[in-house]
Amino acid sequence: MTTKNPSAKTPSTRSIFDLAWPLTVKAVMLHGIVVIDAWLVSSLGESAVAVLGLSASIAGILLGLIVAFSNATQIRIAQAFGSGDKTFLKTALLAGLTINISVILIGLVVLGLLAGTIIDSLAHDAWIAGEARRYLAVFAVVIVAEAAGHCMTGFFNGCGNTRLPALSYVIAVPFNILVSVVLIHGMYGAPALGVVGAAVGSAAASVLQVGFLAAMLIKKHRALLKIAGWRNGTFLASIKRHLVFALPIAATFASATIAMSVCGLIYAKLPVNEFAAMTIIMPWVQVAGTIGMCWAQAAGILIAQLLGRKASDRVLDPFLSKAWRAAMVASALVAVVYTVVCLSTPWIYPDLHPSTRATLMSFLPVLLVLPFPKGSNAICGNTLRAGGETVYVMHVFVWSQWLFRVPATAVMVLYLNLSATWVFTLLFAEELIKLAPFHLRLLRGTWKRAIME
């Protein structure tokens, strides 16, 4: 039985906020890259937006794997930081980095073998297929850079320093916009690369960001990297233990990303204007939704640290209650942002066809209610992961996606020929399906008895 630590203090709501706002800034800027790219290329027409949507659906699979393994590393680092074990901390960082790089190198090989066939079968015409190939060839640089960058971000976040990763995006995103604008339109004597120019801008910004994070890691934690020994005896044994913890989390995020990418590829079979509307709105769903998701992630980091300190139920329960109430406030804020985005589409995207803008407006009713079950589910999922119940969380996500959302999307688009408006309602329906499994498991309280290995 795990010995509880009665002296551990309950973190305040302010503690969550101090972690959450830099996470939100970083996440908004990360997802905002796709929004910005879509906005920048929207002036080139719906076909250019379709290139971005098709390419993002394919590249998103690998980016999802990066996020998945990095989130697992972040939880391990938070547990290590809470325990005060420096060897554990170093092991979690280097094992996570090794796994990230290895997975992405394998993924790029698979992408190189399969991407062309997928693009040819789904592109509306030869021009879209050719541009998507060129975009992905350049975007491979982003994928490699993010494999290292997300792991370092997870390290700083797990240690409670969420501001440095946010600062890295504050530096990188304006650089991305500048390079993208110049290369998309061929300004100042540069070649006009069109959609591919957006990929070059993203690649340049990712390299800049990773360089900044690596420099900060060496500057602030050089001594940590020199500590002898490994958490589980040898580095190989430590990697295996890290994988045991990480694989269910990775499977959860990978499943979500692959399901989203598969749905994105199915969306490509919608009429081009409706597909363009889905391509535009989905990044906004991610960008605004990060307000609630990052609050839940910050709460999960603090819970993992508390479990590392062996905090008692008298500390964990009040903290979780405060975190959930504040998450509902964050969800209301997300709904407001969605409303502003939908009402502002005539000004944000003035060059789009009127039917595309009408489809965007039709998404608003779902966007008003989506944040609330999603935010509550996020609190549950991050809490359960922090307590080691990663396999259970994986099952909830995987089965709701692959037994419901993906097949329902395929039926609606490929067989029933329903509009994008109806297809979009599946996002809300999926969250409702997850409510009971998540909340009932959280109330059982087994996550409070986590054992750190």
N, C-alpha and C positions, 0 to 999 in steps of 0.2 A: 504494500500500500504506500502511496506517495505521501510524505509528511508535508502538511500544509504550513505556510508561513503566515502567522497572524499579524506580523508587523508590516506586511506589504500594504501600501496605501492605495486607495481607490483613485485612479486618475480622474481629473475633472473634464467637463465638456470642453473647456478651453484647451486641455492637452490634446484632445482629438482634433480640435480646430487647428492647432499649431502644426500638427502633422498633415492634416487634410488639405489645407489651402495650397501648400506647395505641390502636393500630389495632384491636385486639381489643375493648377497652372500647367504642370508638365503634361498631364493627360490631355487637356484641351489642346495644347500645342501639338502633341503627337497626333491625335486624331484630326486636328485642324489642318495638318499638312495635306490630307486628302481633300478636305473641304476647300482649302486654298487652291489646290491644283484644279479641282473641279470648277471653281469660280474663275480661275485664270484661263482655262481652256474653253469655258462656256461660250466665250465670244467667237470661237472657231466653229460653233454649231453643235447640234445634237450628236453627230457622228463622232466628233472629237471626244465628247463626254462619254459616249459608248465605249471608245477605246480605253478610257480611264477606268470605267466600270468593269470591263472585261479583264483588264490587266490587274486591277486591284483585287478582284475575286480570286485570281490564281496566286498572286504574290502573298495575299492575305493568309494563305494556309501556312506558309513558312513563318511569317511574322507572328501568327498565332502560336506556333510552337515555341518561338523565342519568348513571348510573353508568358506562356505556360510554365516553362522550366524556370524562368526568372522569378515568377511569383512563388514557386516552391522554394527557391533559394532565399527569397526575401523572408519567408516564414521561418526557415531554419536559422537565418541570421538573427532575426528578432528573438527567437528562443535562446540562441547562443549569447546574444547581447544581454538578455535578461538574466541569464545564469552567471554572467561574468567570466566565463571560461574562454580565454583568448585562443587556446588551441582549437576549440570548437568553432570560434569565429573565423579563424584563418581557414580551417578545413571547409566550412560551408561556402566561403567565397571561391576558393580555388577549385573545389569539386564542381560547383555550379558553373564556373567559367569553362572548365574542361568539357562538361556535358553540353553546354550551349553550342560551343564551337563545333564539336563533333556532330551533333544532330543537324546543324545547319549545313555543314559540308556534304553530308549524306543527302539532305533535302535538295540541295542545289543540283546534285547529280541527277536525282529523280526528276526534278523540274526540267532540266535540260532534255531529258528523254521524252517527257510526256506533254510538255506545254504546247508544242507546235500542233499536235493532234487535237488537243482540247480547243485551242484557239480557232483552228480551221472549221471545226464542227459547230461552233457557236457564233462566230462573227457574222454580222449581217451582210458584209461584202468583203472583197479582197483588200480594199484600202484599210478597213478597220483591223483585219487580221495582220497585215504587214506592220501597221503602226503599233499594235499590241506586242508583237514580237520585239520590235526595236525598244519599246518602253521597258519590257521585262529584262532585256539584256543589260540595260543600264541600271535598272533597279536592283539587280543582284548585288551591287556594291552596297546599297542601303541595307540589304538583308544581312550581309556579313558584318557590317559595322554595328547594326542593332543587336546582333548576337552578343557582342562584347559589351556594348553600351547598356543594354537592359540588365545584364548581370551586375555591373557596377552600380547601376541605379538601385537595384534590389539591395545591394550591400548598404549603401547610404541610407535608404529608407528603413531597412531593418534595424539600423543603429539609431534611428530617430532623427537623422539629418535629412529631411526631405527637401530642404531648400537648395542644396547643391544640384541635384538632378533637375529641379525646376529652373535654376539659373542656366544650366546647360542648354535648355530649350529656348530660354529667353535670348541666348546668344545665337543659337542655330536657326531658329525659325525666320527672323528677319533676313538672315543671309540666304536662306532657302528661297524666300519670296523674291529677293533682289536678283539672284542668279536665274530663277525660273522665268521671271518677267522678261529679262534681257534675252534669254535663249528661246523662249516660246515665240516672241515677235521679232527676233533679230535686230534688237536695238543696239546703238553705238557700234555698228560695224560687225557685231557678232552674227553667226549664222542663224537663220530662222528655222528652228528645229520643230516647231509646233508642239504636239503632245510630248514628244521625247525630251524637249527642253525642260519640262516639269520634272521628269525623272532625273535629269542631270542636276537640277537644283537640289532635289531631295538627297541625292548621293553626296554632293559636296557638303551639304549641311550635316549629314550624318557623320561623315569623317571628322568634321570640325568638332562636333559634339563629343564624340568618343575620345578624341585627343584631349579635350578639356577634362572629362571625367577621369581619364587615366592619369593626367598630371595631378589632379586633386587627390586621387587615391594614393599615389606615391608620396605626395607631399605630407598628407595627414596620417597615413597608416603604414609608412615604410617599416617601422619597427614590428608591426604585426606580421608582415610577410616574412620576417626573419625568425619567427618563433619556431623552435624545433618540434618535431613530432606531429602526429595526426590524431584526430578524435577517436578513430576506430582502429588504431594500431599502425596501419599502413595506408598509403594514399589510395591504393586500389580498393582496400576494404572500405575506406571512407566514401569512395565514389559509389560503391555498391549500396551502402547504407543510404546515401543521398538519393540514389535512384529509387530505392524502395519507398522513400517518403515522397519523392517528386513525381513518380510515374502516374499515380492517380490524379494529382493536380494537373500534370501535363496532359493527361488524357481528357480531363474536364475541359481545359482551355482549348486544347487541340480539337476536341469534338465540337465545341462552340464555334471555333473559327472555321473548321472544315464545313460544318453545317451552314454557317453564314455564307461561305464561299460557294458551296453547292447551290444554296438558294439564290445567290447572286448570279450564278451561271444559268439557273432556271429562269430568273428574271429576264435574261437576255433574249428569251423567246417571246416576251411581251412586245407589243408594238413599240417602235423605237422611241416615241415620245414618252410613253409610260415607263420604259426602261430607263430613259434619261432622268425621269422624275425619281425613280427608286434609287438611281445612282447618286443623285444629289441629296436626297433626304437621309439615306442610311448613315453617311458620315456625321450629319447633324444629330441624329439620334445618339451616336456614340459620343460626340463632343459635349452636348448639353448633359447627357446622361452621366458623364464623368463626375458631375457635382455630387450625385448620390453615391455612385460607385466608389469614389475616392474617400468619401466619409466612412463607408463600410470598410474599405481597405485600411484606413488609418485606425479604426476601431480594432480590426483584426491584428494589426501590428502590436498595439498596446495589450491586447488579450494574450498574444503569444509571449510578450515580455513578462506579463503577470504570471502566466503559467510556468515560464522559466524560473521565476522567483518563488514558485509554489504558493501563490496567493490563495486565500481561503474563499469560500462561497460568499462570505460577508463583504468581500471586496469585489468579486466578479459580478454578482447579481446586480447590485446598484449601478455599477459601471455600464453593464449591458443595457439596463433599462434606460439610462440617460442617453446612451448612444442611439437606441432605437427611436426615441422620441425626437431627437434632433434629426435623425435620418428622414422622418416624415416631413419636417420643415424643409429639408434639402430637396425632397421630392416635389413639394409645392413650387419651389423655386425653379426646378427643372421644367415643370409644366408651363410656367410663365415664359421661360426662354423659348420653349417650343412654339408657344403662341406668337411671340414676337417674330420668330423666324418665318413661320407660315404667312403671317400678315405682311411681311416685308419682302416676299419673293418678287413682286413686280419691280422693286428697286434694286434688290440684290442681284437678280438675274434678268435684266431688261431685254436681253437678246434671245430669250427662250420663246418657243412657240406658245401661244395662249393655251393650247390644250395641255402642254406640259405644266404650266403654272396652275391650271385648274386641278390637275391631278395632285400636285403638291398641296393645294389647299384642302383637298378631300381627306388628307391624312390627319388633319387637326383633331377631330374627335377622339381618335385613338391616342394621340400624343398627350391629350389632357389627362388621361387616366393611367397611362402606362407607367409613369415614374413611381407610383405608390406601391403596387405589389413588387415591382422590380427592386425598389429600395429596401423593402422589408426582407425579401429573399436574399439580397446581397449581405445584409447584416447577419442573417442566419448562416449563409455559406462561408463567409470569412471567419466567423466564430468557430464553426465546426472544424474548418481546416486548421485553425490555430490550435485546436484541441486534438489534432491528429486523426480526425474522422474524415480523412481525405477520400477514402473509398466510397463511403456513403454519399458524399457530395457529388462525386463522379457519377454515381448511378442516377441520381436525381437529374442531373444535367443531361447525361447521355440519352436516357430513355425518353425524356420530354422532347429532346431534339429529333431523335431518329425514329421514334415511334409516332410522333405527332407532327412537329413543325415541317420537317423536310418532306415526308410523304404528302402532307396536306398541301404544301406549296406546289409540289409536282402535279397533284390532282387538279388544283385550282387553275394553274397556268397551262398545263399540257393537255388536259382532258376536258375541263369545263370552260376554258377560255374566259375566266372571270377577269375583271379589271384589276389593276394594281391596287385600287382602294380596298377591295375585299382581301387581297393577298396580304396587305399590310396589317390587317386585324389579327393575323396569326401571331404577331409579336406579343400582343396583350394576352391572347389565349394561352400561350406557352407559359407566361408568368403565373397565371391563375392555376395551371396544372401543378406548378412547383410549390405553391403555397403550403398545402397540408403536409407533404413529406418533410419540408424544411422546418416548419414551425413545431411540429410534433416531436421531431428528433431533438431540436434545441431544448424543448421543455424537459426531455428525459434527463439532461444534465450529465451524461457520460463524458462529454468533452472536457468537463472540469477536472477529470482525473487523468489527464494526459501524462504520459511518462516520456521524458526526453532521453533519446538514445544517441 
